[in-house]
Amino acid sequence: MLAKAAHGTPFKRPENAVFRPGIGFCEFYFDETGDTNATSSENGDPETGAGGAGGWASIFKLVQQDP
C-alpha cells in the first residue's frame, strides 16, 4: 500500500522491460537490476576487475494467450 500511495511502479526503469516484437504482445520480458553496487562480490578484483562476472541479476518471461 505504501508504494501505491506514493505512486510507485514495479517498472521504474522502462529499459528493463520489453514485449517480444512480432508476436502480438503475447511475450513480455523484464529484469530486476540485481546487485549493481561497486562492492558486489561478482565484480572481481577491485583493481583490475579480473575474474568478475558482473552483479547479480535475473530475466523473467511472461507468456499470455491474449494481450
Protein Blocks (a to p, Z undefined) as FASTA:
>chain_A
ZZmmnopafblblklgccdehilopaccdddebjabfklcklopfklopoiabjaddddd
dddfbZZ
